[in-house]
Amino acid sequence: MPFRMSGFVPFGSPIVVGLLLPNPTVLQMVFWQWLNQSHNACVNYANRNATKPTPPSRFLLGYTGAVTSAVTIAISLSVLIKKANAFSPSTKLLIQRFVPFPAVATASVCNVVLMRNSELTEGIQVVDRQDNVVGTSKVAAKKALQETALTRAVLPAPILVIPPAVMAVLEKTKFFKSRPRLHLPVNAALVTLSFGLALPIAISLFPQMSKVSTSTLEPEIQQATSESVLYYNKGL
């Protein structure tokens, strides 16, 4: 499936290549940020903790907030860079390459928080080591959301920083200057490789079935079990 983690790299890489196109117009920037957050919204929905139903309104809220924040940050940074007189044209072009990272990282966190905000009010299930449901916890939901948001913030870093940094060096060589047609396929290869390396690293920051000390959970959950540690599905 394109929205499962197994499909994140093959379906997400072409979008990242578009995000990293040099010197984009405002329309190109808006299009690629919109497409990226549309894909992220579907991935977040498909890999959420599904113990509680997510209403369509929550999905639309997360989607709208992510797209709005991504486009706003990307355009604002681009305008600021172009108006910065302290930088030379070549320096401005170099800095422009890294604009997608803060825009995507912020929007990805916004996407997760807005889309899964209902978990904070309703809670998520916590289970014991035998996988028996002990109760529903808002504390565990908050922890799950924080872990997922951090994962989403870390994921874009290698993908949106390494390729432009490498391309900035390669484009100065005589080999690349004489072969401009190689820029796009090499950039695409760097993006795919970075994506493939970054995804398992980001996901492995926290296990999908995370554990939490029972003593930090709600009193009713502490009274319902003798286990010192309980588990919850944080989603991906």
TORTIRO-446040 format. One record per residue: x, y, z of N, C-alpha, C in turn; residue in one letter; residue number from 1. Coordinates in pm, 1 decimal, decimal comma. Each point is the difference from the previous one (the first is absolute). Example, Ala and Ser with C-alpha at 12.3 -4.5 7.8 and 13.67 -1.06 7.14 Angstrom:
# residues 2
{{1319,0 -569,0 780,0} {-89,0 119,0 0,0} {90,0 120,0 0,0} "a" 1},
{{-35,0 105,0 -72,0} {82,0 119,0 6,0} {-77,0 109,0 73,0} "s" 2},
***
This chain:
# residues 236
{{82,8 -120,2 0,0} {-82,8 120,2 0,0} {86,7 125,9 0,0} "m" 1},
{{-37,6 102,8 -75,1} {81,8 121,5 -6,9} {6,7 77,5 130,1} "p" 2},
{{-97,4 -21,7 91,5} {-2,9 78,2 123,3} {49,6 -77,8 121,0} "f" 3},
{{43,7 -123,9 -20,4} {64,3 -75,0 107,2} {148,4 33,0 -1,2} "r" 4},
{{71,0 -29,6 111,2} {141,0 33,3 8,4} {81,9 -71,4 -107,3} "m" 5},
{{-44,9 -118,0 -43,2} {71,3 -72,8 -104,6} {-2,6 74,4 -133,0} "s" 6},
{{-98,3 88,4 -17,0} {-9,9 75,7 -124,8} {43,9 143,9 13,5} "g" 7},
{{48,8 37,1 118,9} {34,8 139,6 25,3} {115,0 46,8 -90,4} "f" 8},
{{104,7 -82,6 -13,6} {116,3 39,4 -79,1} {-31,6 6,0 -149,7} "v" 9},
{{-54,1 -108,3 -60,3} {-24,2 6,8 -145,3} {-101,3 105,8 -41,1} "p" 10},
{{-99,9 27,3 83,4} {-100,2 100,0 -36,2} {38,5 140,8 46,3} "f" 11},
{{83,0 7,9 105,2} {38,4 130,2 51,9} {120,9 61,7 -67,4} "g" 12},
{{90,0 -83,3 -53,0} {123,6 51,1 -61,0} {-24,0 96,1 -116,4} "s" 13},
{{-90,0 -31,4 -95,3} {-22,8 95,8 -109,8} {-49,0 135,8 50,4} "p" 14},
{{-77,6 -0,5 108,1} {-48,9 126,4 55,7} {115,1 80,2 58,9} "i" 15},
{{90,9 -68,6 70,1} {114,8 69,2 60,0} {90,2 57,7 -108,9} "v" 16},
{{15,7 -72,0 -110,0} {78,6 52,1 -112,2} {-60,7 132,7 -47,8} "v" 17},
{{-132,6 4,7 -8,0} {-67,7 123,6 -38,3} {22,0 111,9 100,5} "g" 18},
{{0,5 -35,2 129,2} {23,4 100,4 104,0} {139,4 61,4 -10,4} "l" 19},
{{95,4 -79,7 -47,6} {139,0 43,9 -3,4} {42,8 55,9 -135,0} "l" 20},
{{-93,8 21,3 -91,3} {35,4 60,7 -128,1} {59,5 138,7 24,3} "l" 21},
{{110,8 32,9 -66,7} {65,8 129,2 25,6} {-81,9 119,2 -49,2} "p" 22},
{{7,4 108,3 77,2} {-61,9 127,2 -36,0} {-145,7 -13,5 -44,5} "n" 23},
{{-86,9 -55,7 83,3} {-140,0 -21,9 -40,1} {-79,7 130,5 -0,7} "p" 24},
{{-103,7 3,2 -82,9} {-92,9 112,1 2,3} {-94,9 -18,3 117,8} "t" 25},
{{-78,5 103,2 30,6} {-95,3 -8,6 110,0} {-103,5 -109,4 -26,9} "v" 26},
{{-47,0 -7,4 -122,9} {-99,5 -102,1 -35,2} {57,7 -140,3 14,9} "l" 27},
{{124,8 -19,7 -41,7} {64,4 -131,0 14,9} {15,2 -35,7 147,2} "q" 28},
{{38,0 98,0 80,4} {16,8 -21,1 144,0} {-131,9 -41,3 65,0} "m" 29},
{{-105,8 72,8 -34,6} {-132,2 -30,8 55,3} {-43,5 -139,2 -43,1} "v" 30},
{{19,7 -34,6 -126,9} {-43,1 -130,9 -51,4} {70,2 -114,9 71,2} "f" 31},
{{133,0 8,1 11,2} {73,8 -111,6 59,2} {-23,6 -11,3 150,5} "w" 32},
{{-14,6 112,5 68,6} {-31,8 -5,7 142,7} {-139,7 -57,2 20,7} "q" 33},
{{-93,8 38,6 -84,3} {-136,7 -54,6 8,4} {1,1 -149,9 -25,4} "w" 34},
{{70,1 -43,5 -103,6} {3,4 -142,0 -33,6} {66,9 -80,3 110,8} "l" 35},
{{108,1 54,4 56,1} {71,0 -70,1 107,1} {-86,2 -16,3 123,7} "n" 36},
{{-68,6 105,5 41,4} {-83,5 -8,6 119,0} {-126,4 -81,9 -24,4} "q" 37},
{{-46,9 -4,5 -123,3} {-112,6 -88,0 -33,8} {41,5 -145,8 19,6} "s" 38},
{{120,0 -31,7 -46,5} {52,3 -135,7 17,9} {23,2 -30,2 147,7} "h" 39},
{{59,1 95,7 73,4} {24,9 -20,0 142,7} {-128,9 -19,6 79,1} "n" 40},
{{-102,7 75,9 -36,5} {-128,2 -12,1 70,0} {-56,7 -140,0 -15,4} "a" 41},
{{8,6 -53,3 -119,7} {-51,1 -135,8 -25,4} {84,2 -104,6 73,2} "c" 42},
{{131,5 22,3 5,1} {88,9 -92,7 72,5} {-31,2 3,3 149,5} "v" 43},
{{-18,3 119,5 56,0} {-32,7 12,4 142,5} {-132,1 -68,3 32,0} "n" 44},
{{-97,5 15,6 -87,8} {-130,9 -61,1 22,6} {8,8 -152,2 -7,5} "y" 45},
{{74,3 -51,1 -97,3} {9,7 -144,7 -19,5} {80,5 -68,1 110,4} "a" 46},
{{89,8 74,9 66,8} {88,4 -59,7 101,4} {-27,8 50,7 141,1} "n" 47},
{{-119,3 53,7 21,4} {-37,6 52,2 131,9} {-31,1 -115,4 96,4} "r" 48},
{{-15,0 32,9 127,6} {-53,9 -95,2 96,6} {-150,4 -7,9 -25,3} "n" 49},
{{-47,4 -114,5 -45,9} {-139,0 -11,9 -44,3} {-93,9 -54,9 107,0} "a" 50},
{{43,6 0,9 127,4} {-88,6 -49,1 105,6} {-118,5 93,6 20,2} "t" 51},
{{17,9 126,2 -41,2} {-108,3 97,5 6,6} {-28,7 51,5 -140,6} "k" 52},
{{-126,5 7,3 -39,9} {-31,4 48,4 -134,5} {38,3 146,4 -18,5} "p" 53},
{{50,8 32,7 -120,0} {35,4 137,9 -32,1} {-104,8 57,2 -94,3} "t" 54},
{{-75,3 102,1 41,4} {-102,7 57,8 -85,9} {61,6 69,2 -121,1} "p" 55},
{{-71,7 3,6 -112,8} {51,6 67,2 -119,6} {37,5 145,8 25,1} "p" 56},
{{-72,3 66,1 90,7} {29,1 140,3 28,9} {140,4 16,2 58,0} "s" 57},
{{44,1 -98,3 79,3} {133,7 4,5 58,0} {105,3 -15,9 -108,8} "r" 58},
{{-27,4 -88,4 -94,9} {91,7 -20,5 -112,0} {13,7 129,7 -80,5} "f" 59},
{{-112,2 64,8 -30,0} {1,0 123,7 -78,3} {69,8 112,4 75,2} "l" 60},
{{-16,1 4,3 132,8} {65,5 102,1 80,8} {151,5 -16,3 -5,3} "l" 61},
{{46,2 -123,1 18,2} {143,1 -26,5 -5,1} {58,2 29,6 -137,3} "g" 62},
{{-74,0 -39,0 -102,0} {43,7 21,8 -137,7} {10,3 149,3 -31,5} "y" 63},
{{-103,3 75,2 35,1} {-1,7 144,4 -26,2} {109,9 72,4 77,0} "t" 64},
{{16,1 -36,0 126,4} {102,5 64,1 82,2} {140,2 -27,6 -51,0} "g" 65},
{{25,0 -124,0 -44,5} {132,8 -37,0 -48,8} {32,7 72,1 -130,1} "a" 66},
{{-94,6 1,3 -92,3} {23,0 66,1 -128,8} {21,0 149,6 20,4} "v" 67},
{{-83,6 60,8 84,0} {10,0 144,1 24,8} {134,1 36,4 62,9} "t" 68},
{{42,7 -76,8 100,7} {126,6 30,3 67,3} {118,6 -22,1 -93,2} "s" 69},
{{-2,9 -106,7 -79,3} {111,2 -29,5 -90,8} {15,8 108,9 -105,1} "a" 70},
{{-110,6 38,5 -62,8} {4,3 101,4 -105,4} {39,9 135,7 58,1} "v" 71},
{{-56,3 35,3 115,3} {29,7 129,3 62,3} {147,5 12,2 36,1} "t" 72},
{{55,8 -104,5 63,6} {140,1 3,5 41,4} {92,6 3,4 -121,9} "i" 73},
{{-28,5 -82,9 -99,4} {85,3 -7,1 -118,9} {3,0 134,2 -74,4} "a" 74},
{{-116,4 58,0 -21,4} {-7,1 127,3 -72,4} {62,7 112,5 81,6} "i" 75},
{{-27,3 3,2 130,6} {54,8 105,8 86,0} {152,4 -4,0 1,8} "s" 76},
{{57,3 -119,5 13,9} {146,2 -11,4 1,2} {59,7 39,8 -134,3} "l" 77},
{{-67,1 -39,2 -108,5} {49,6 34,8 -133,5} {1,0 150,9 -21,0} "s" 78},
{{-106,4 66,0 43,5} {-9,0 145,7 -13,3} {108,4 68,3 84,0} "v" 79},
{{20,1 -48,6 122,5} {102,2 58,6 87,0} {139,9 -15,7 -59,6} "l" 80},
{{26,1 -117,4 -57,4} {132,5 -24,6 -59,5} {23,5 91,5 -120,0} "i" 81},
{{-102,9 15,3 -83,2} {14,8 84,6 -119,0} {19,4 146,0 36,4} "k" 82},
{{-54,5 42,3 115,3} {11,5 139,5 42,2} {123,9 25,3 85,7} "k" 83},
{{71,0 -107,6 32,5} {118,4 14,5 85,6} {116,6 54,7 -82,6} "a" 84},
{{32,9 125,2 19,3} {105,5 64,3 -77,7} {139,3 -40,9 45,4} "n" 85},
{{8,9 -61,7 115,5} {131,6 -37,9 52,7} {59,2 -119,6 -73,3} "a" 86},
{{-83,4 -72,8 -76,3} {47,4 -119,8 -69,8} {19,9 28,5 -148,7} "f" 87},
{{99,5 -64,7 -55,9} {23,1 9,1 -144,3} {-103,7 -86,9 -71,1} "s" 88},
{{-21,3 20,7 -131,1} {-97,6 -82,8 -73,4} {28,0 -149,9 9,8} "p" 89},
{{127,2 -37,9 -4,2} {34,3 -142,5 8,3} {-30,1 -55,6 138,5} "s" 90},
{{23,5 81,6 104,7} {-29,6 -43,5 136,8} {-150,5 -13,2 20,6} "t" 91},
{{-74,9 94,3 -55,5} {-145,9 -6,6 9,2} {-52,3 -127,7 -64,6} "k" 92},
{{56,0 -34,4 -116,8} {-42,7 -120,6 -70,5} {31,5 -124,7 81,2} "l" 93},
{{115,5 0,7 67,8} {39,0 -114,6 83,0} {-93,6 -14,3 119,1} "l" 94},
{{-28,7 112,1 67,7} {-88,9 -4,8 116,1} {-140,4 -42,5 -40,8} "i" 95},
{{-41,9 44,3 -119,4} {-133,5 -32,4 -50,1} {-21,4 -151,2 -10,2} "q" 96},
{{106,7 -72,7 -24,9} {-9,3 -145,6 -12,7} {-47,9 -65,8 129,6} "r" 97},
{{28,2 64,6 115,0} {-30,8 -61,3 128,9} {-132,1 48,6 59,1} "f" 98},
{{-71,2 86,0 -71,7} {-129,0 50,6 47,0} {-101,7 -111,7 24,1} "v" 99},
{{-6,8 -104,1 -85,8} {-100,9 -104,4 22,6} {9,0 -67,8 135,7} "p" 100},
{{121,5 -9,4 60,0} {11,9 -75,7 125,0} {-80,4 59,9 115,5} "f" 101},
{{20,6 128,5 38,1} {-80,8 52,2 110,7} {-148,8 0,9 -30,7} "p" 102},
{{-35,6 22,1 -126,9} {-141,6 0,8 -37,8} {-61,5 -138,6 16,7} "a" 103},
{{68,8 -101,2 -51,0} {-52,2 -136,5 6,7} {1,5 -53,4 142,6} "v" 104},
{{107,8 24,6 75,2} {9,8 -50,3 137,1} {-111,1 58,6 87,5} "a" 105},
{{-20,4 131,2 -9,7} {-104,4 65,2 79,5} {-138,6 -48,8 -39,7} "t" 106},
{{-23,1 -8,1 -130,2} {-130,7 -43,8 -49,0} {-27,7 -145,8 34,7} "a" 107},
{{101,9 -83,3 -1,1} {-18,5 -141,6 33,1} {-41,8 -17,8 144,9} "s" 108},
{{62,5 77,9 89,9} {-39,2 -3,8 140,8} {-142,2 52,4 16,1} "v" 109},
{{-29,9 108,2 -69,6} {-134,7 59,1 4,4} {-103,0 -100,6 -48,9} "c" 110},
{{33,9 -71,4 -105,6} {-89,3 -100,3 -58,6} {-35,2 -106,8 102,6} "n" 111},
{{102,2 -54,1 67,3} {-20,7 -106,6 98,4} {-83,4 50,0 118,0} "v" 112},
{{38,3 116,6 52,9} {-67,2 53,5 119,5} {-147,2 29,4 -28,2} "v" 113},
{{-28,7 64,1 -113,1} {-138,0 35,7 -31,7} {-84,1 -122,9 -32,8} "l" 114},
{{56,9 -92,2 -75,6} {-77,3 -115,4 -43,1} {-28,9 -96,4 114,8} "m" 115},
{{92,9 -11,5 93,9} {-16,0 -95,3 109,0} {-34,9 67,3 132,2} "r" 116},
{{-44,4 124,7 -7,0} {-31,6 75,1 121,5} {-113,0 -62,3 80,9} "n" 117},
{{-89,0 -71,5 -69,4} {-112,7 -63,4 70,1} {48,6 -105,2 99,5} "s" 118},
{{119,4 -57,0 -22,9} {55,1 -98,5 92,4} {30,4 63,8 135,6} "e" 119},
{{33,7 129,2 -1,2} {31,6 68,9 125,2} {-123,5 18,0 87,2} "l" 120},
{{-116,0 12,7 -63,0} {-123,9 20,6 75,8} {-69,6 -131,2 33,6} "t" 121},
{{19,9 -100,8 -83,3} {-66,6 -129,2 20,9} {92,1 -105,8 58,9} "e" 122},
{{130,7 16,4 -20,2} {95,3 -98,9 48,6} {17,9 -116,5 -96,1} "g" 123},
{{101,2 -83,0 27,5} {23,5 -121,5 -78,0} {11,2 -118,4 96,1} "i" 124},
{{-18,5 -118,2 -53,0} {2,2 -120,2 83,4} {141,1 -31,0 47,9} "q" 125},
{{9,3 -42,8 124,4} {125,2 -52,1 54,5} {-23,7 -146,3 36,7} "v" 126},
{{100,1 -83,2 -24,5} {-14,5 -144,0 21,4} {113,2 -50,6 87,5} "v" 127},
{{-21,0 -119,7 58,9} {106,7 -61,0 79,4} {84,5 -89,1 -89,9} "d" 128},
{{93,5 -72,1 59,5} {92,1 -80,9 -80,0} {-68,4 -116,5 -69,6} "r" 129},
{{-120,3 -37,6 46,8} {-78,1 -105,3 -66,2} {-95,0 57,9 -105,4} "q" 130},
{{12,8 127,8 -26,0} {-80,4 71,3 -99,6} {-145,6 15,8 43,4} "d" 131},
{{-24,8 -5,3 129,9} {-134,4 25,3 52,3} {-19,1 150,2 20,7} "n" 132},
{{-111,8 51,5 -47,7} {-27,0 143,7 12,9} {-27,5 34,0 145,9} "v" 133},
{{78,9 93,9 53,5} {-15,2 41,6 139,4} {-92,0 121,6 10,3} "v" 134},
{{7,8 87,6 -98,0} {-82,8 120,4 1,1} {37,2 94,1 -112,1} "g" 135},
{{-57,0 118,4 3,3} {27,2 103,6 -99,6} {67,1 117,6 69,9} "t" 136},
{{114,7 41,6 -52,7} {81,0 100,2 68,0} {28,4 121,6 -88,4} "s" 137},
{{-25,3 117,7 54,0} {36,4 125,0 -68,2} {149,4 28,3 16,2} "k" 138},
{{57,1 -46,8 110,4} {143,3 18,0 23,4} {79,8 -76,8 -105,0} "v" 139},
{{-40,5 -124,1 -25,2} {67,1 -79,9 -102,9} {-20,1 61,4 -138,3} "a" 140},
{{-117,8 56,7 -24,0} {-28,4 64,4 -128,0} {93,2 117,7 -23,0} "a" 141},
{{22,4 79,8 103,8} {90,4 114,6 -10,7} {142,2 -45,9 -30,4} "k" 142},
{{42,8 -106,3 66,1} {134,3 -53,8 -21,6} {12,6 -54,5 -142,7} "k" 143},
{{-102,6 -68,7 -47,0} {1,4 -55,4 -135,9} {7,4 110,5 -103,7} "a" 144},
{{-74,5 107,4 24,1} {-1,8 111,5 -94,1} {134,6 71,8 -2,3} "l" 145},
{{61,4 16,5 115,2} {130,5 65,1 6,8} {106,0 -82,2 -73,4} "q" 146},
{{-4,3 -130,7 17,9} {98,3 -86,5 -65,6} {-17,7 1,2 -151,9} "e" 147},
{{-125,2 -6,0 -44,6} {-26,4 0,8 -144,1} {37,6 134,0 -61,3} "t" 148},
{{-30,3 109,4 69,7} {33,3 133,5 -50,5} {151,5 17,3 -12,2} "a" 149},
{{74,7 -50,0 98,5} {145,8 9,9 -5,3} {54,7 -81,1 -117,9} "l" 150},
{{-58,7 -117,6 -22,4} {40,8 -82,2 -113,9} {-21,7 73,4 -130,7} "t" 151},
{{-115,8 66,9 -12,3} {-32,5 74,1 -122,3} {90,8 121,1 -18,2} "r" 152},
{{47,3 58,9 110,3} {89,8 114,7 -10,0} {140,3 -43,2 -42,9} "a" 153},
{{42,5 -117,5 46,6} {133,9 -50,5 -30,9} {6,8 -55,2 -142,3} "v" 154},
{{-105,7 -64,2 -45,3} {0,3 -67,4 -130,5} {43,8 88,1 -115,9} "l" 155},
{{-48,5 124,9 -13,4} {38,2 79,0 -117,9} {144,8 48,4 -0,1} "p" 156},
{{66,5 -1,3 115,8} {133,2 59,6 9,7} {99,8 -59,3 -100,5} "a" 157},
{{26,4 -131,2 2,6} {96,6 -53,4 -97,6} {-49,0 13,5 -144,3} "p" 158},
{{-131,5 -10,9 -19,9} {-55,9 1,0 -135,3} {10,8 137,9 -64,1} "i" 159},
{{-20,9 104,5 78,9} {-4,7 135,2 -55,7} {126,9 80,8 25,9} "l" 160},
{{97,9 -60,3 67,0} {125,8 69,9 26,9} {115,9 -63,4 -77,5} "v" 161},
{{9,3 -133,0 1,6} {113,3 -66,7 -65,6} {2,3 20,0 -151,8} "i" 162},
{{-110,5 -27,7 -72,4} {4,9 17,9 -146,9} {38,0 141,0 -45,0} "p" 163},
{{-62,2 108,1 54,5} {41,7 132,9 -46,2} {144,3 33,7 35,4} "p" 164},
{{48,7 -50,6 113,9} {139,1 25,4 38,5} {95,8 -69,0 -96,8} "a" 165},
{{-30,5 -124,9 -34,1} {84,8 -75,0 -94,0} {-7,3 61,4 -139,9} "v" 166},
{{-121,3 36,0 -43,5} {-16,4 57,9 -133,7} {71,3 133,9 -10,8} "m" 167},
{{2,2 78,2 107,1} {69,2 129,4 -2,2} {148,8 -18,0 -27,4} "a" 168},
{{55,9 -111,0 49,3} {142,1 -29,1 -23,5} {20,1 -54,2 -140,9} "v" 169},
{{-85,2 -95,2 -41,1} {15,1 -63,5 -130,8} {-16,2 99,5 -115,1} "l" 170},
{{-92,4 94,9 16,7} {-28,5 95,0 -108,3} {114,8 96,1 -27,1} "e" 171},
{{97,5 5,2 89,7} {117,2 85,4 -20,4} {110,0 -69,8 -79,6} "k" 172},
{{-15,0 -132,0 -19,0} {102,3 -75,1 -72,0} {-16,3 17,3 -150,9} "t" 173},
{{111,5 -13,3 -71,9} {-2,7 12,7 -146,4} {-87,2 -108,1 -62,4} "k" 174},
{{2,0 -118,7 60,2} {-77,4 -112,2 -53,6} {-149,1 34,0 -4,5} "f" 175},
{{-52,4 56,4 105,8} {-143,3 31,4 6,0} {-33,2 125,9 -79,8} "f" 176},
{{93,5 94,8 -2,5} {-24,7 121,0 -77,1} {-13,7 -29,7 -148,9} "k" 177},
{{70,5 -101,5 -45,8} {-6,9 -36,8 -142,0} {-111,4 -99,2 -29,9} "s" 178},
{{-65,8 -50,0 105,8} {-107,8 -98,6 -17,5} {-121,6 39,2 84,0} "r" 179},
{{-68,2 108,6 -32,9} {-114,1 47,4 79,4} {-116,0 -98,2 5,9} "p" 180},
{{-9,1 -89,6 -97,7} {-110,2 -97,6 0,4} {14,1 -102,9 111,6} "r" 181},
{{116,8 -8,6 58,2} {21,1 -96,5 108,4} {-52,7 51,2 133,8} "l" 182},
{{-25,9 128,0 10,3} {-39,6 58,9 128,3} {-125,0 -66,0 57,9} "h" 183},
{{-105,2 -10,7 -80,4} {-126,3 -53,3 50,5} {10,7 -147,5 39,4} "l" 184},
{{54,2 -90,2 -86,1} {8,1 -141,1 42,1} {91,1 -22,8 120,4} "p" 185},
{{109,4 75,1 8,8} {89,8 -15,0 116,0} {-68,4 49,7 125,8} "v" 186},
{{-70,4 111,6 -11,1} {-74,3 53,1 113,7} {-106,7 -98,9 45,4} "n" 187},
{{-70,0 -60,2 -96,6} {-103,2 -98,7 31,4} {60,0 -122,1 70,4} "a" 188},
{{117,1 -43,2 -46,3} {66,4 -115,6 61,8} {41,9 32,5 143,2} "a" 189},
{{51,9 120,2 21,7} {40,3 42,2 135,3} {-119,9 7,6 93,7} "l" 190},
{{-111,3 51,9 -51,4} {-121,4 10,4 80,7} {-50,0 -137,9 40,4} "v" 191},
{{-7,5 -91,6 -97,4} {-49,9 -135,1 27,6} {89,1 -71,6 100,8} "t" 192},
{{132,0 13,7 -16,6} {94,2 -63,2 92,9} {-14,4 59,5 140,1} "l" 193},
{{-9,0 132,6 9,2} {-15,4 65,6 130,2} {-131,6 -38,6 65,7} "s" 194},
{{-105,9 -7,3 -80,1} {-132,3 -39,1 50,1} {4,7 -142,2 55,3} "f" 195},
{{62,5 -89,4 -76,9} {8,4 -139,8 42,3} {78,4 -18,0 128,3} "g" 196},
{{100,1 86,2 23,3} {79,3 -8,1 122,2} {-70,3 68,5 117,0} "l" 197},
{{-66,9 111,6 -28,0} {-60,9 79,9 107,2} {-123,8 -65,5 58,9} "a" 198},
{{-81,2 -65,2 -83,0} {-126,6 -55,5 48,1} {18,6 -102,9 111,2} "l" 199},
{{82,2 -104,8 -19,1} {15,6 -96,7 110,7} {63,0 60,2 124,2} "p" 200},
{{88,4 98,8 -18,2} {62,7 64,9 116,0} {-105,1 77,6 79,1} "i" 201},
{{-84,2 76,9 -70,6} {-102,2 80,3 67,4} {-102,5 -88,4 70,5} "a" 202},
{{-42,7 -106,5 -66,6} {-100,2 -89,4 58,6} {55,3 -72,5 121,9} "i" 203},
{{129,4 -31,5 -3,2} {60,1 -77,2 109,4} {29,4 84,4 123,8} "s" 204},
{{-23,1 130,9 -7,0} {23,2 83,8 118,1} {-85,9 -45,9 117,3} "l" 205},
{{-122,1 -42,3 -31,3} {-91,8 -49,6 102,3} {-68,5 -125,0 -54,2} "f" 206},
{{-13,2 -105,8 81,3} {-69,7 -120,4 -46,7} {-147,8 28,3 -21,7} "p" 207},
{{-61,1 -73,1 -94,3} {-142,7 21,6 -24,7} {-81,4 -33,8 124,0} "q" 208},
{{34,8 -110,8 66,7} {-63,0 -32,8 128,0} {89,6 53,7 110,2} "m" 209},
{{-26,7 121,6 42,7} {81,9 64,9 102,1} {-50,7 -36,6 139,5} "s" 210},
{{85,6 18,4 99,4} {-39,7 -31,6 136,9} {-1,3 126,2 84,2} "k" 211},
{{-79,6 -4,2 104,9} {-13,9 114,3 89,6} {-15,7 -51,8 142,1} "v" 212},
{{59,5 68,8 93,9} {-10,0 -39,7 140,4} {-143,7 18,6 48,4} "s" 213},
{{-53,6 -101,9 61,6} {-138,3 4,9 48,4} {-19,9 113,3 100,6} "t" 214},
{{103,6 29,9 76,6} {-10,7 103,0 103,7} {-22,1 139,6 -57,4} "s" 215},
{{28,6 19,1 -129,8} {-18,1 131,2 -62,0} {-137,5 13,7 -66,6} "t" 216},
{{-77,7 -108,7 -1,2} {-130,5 1,5 -66,2} {-110,7 40,8 96,8} "l" 217},
{{-121,5 7,9 -50,9} {-115,0 42,7 78,9} {-24,8 -94,6 118,7} "e" 218},
{{-53,3 52,0 110,6} {-24,4 -82,1 119,2} {-85,3 -123,8 -27,9} "p" 219},
{{-102,7 14,2 -82,2} {-87,3 -115,0 -27,0} {73,6 -112,2 -71,8} "e" 220},
{{99,4 33,9 -80,8} {79,0 -102,5 -68,4} {96,3 -65,5 98,0} "i" 221},
{{57,8 79,5 89,9} {90,2 -55,0 101,4} {-73,9 -99,2 89,9} "q" 222},
{{-126,2 29,2 27,5} {-79,1 -88,5 86,1} {-46,6 -125,5 -72,5} "q" 223},
{{1,2 3,6 -134,4} {-53,8 -111,0 -77,4} {103,0 -108,3 -29,9} "a" 224},
{{127,6 23,3 36,2} {103,4 -98,8 -31,1} {108,9 0,4 107,2} "t" 225},
{{68,8 -113,3 8,3} {114,3 -10,0 90,4} {132,2 11,6 -77,5} "s" 226},
{{-10,3 13,9 -131,7} {119,7 11,7 -85,0} {67,8 135,4 24,3} "e" 227},
{{132,6 -0,1 0,8} {74,2 125,7 19,2} {20,2 75,2 -130,9} "s" 228},
{{-12,7 -74,4 -111,6} {17,6 60,5 -133,0} {-113,8 -44,1 -91,2} "v" 229},
{{-54,1 92,7 -75,7} {-104,4 -31,9 -97,7} {48,4 45,1 -138,8} "l" 230},
{{-74,3 -42,7 -101,5} {42,8 23,0 -138,3} {-111,8 67,8 -80,5} "y" 231},
{{39,6 73,2 -102,1} {-97,0 65,9 -88,4} {54,7 4,2 -142,5} "y" 232},
{{-90,1 3,0 -93,7} {39,5 10,2 -140,9} {6,1 148,0 -36,2} "n" 233},
{{120,3 51,3 -23,7} {13,8 142,9 -28,6} {-33,5 33,5 -144,8} "k" 234},
{{-17,2 -102,4 -86,3} {-14,9 26,4 -142,7} {134,7 22,7 -62,5} "g" 235},
{{2,3 27,6 -130,0} {126,6 21,3 -70,6} {4,6 140,0 -59,5} "l" 236},
***
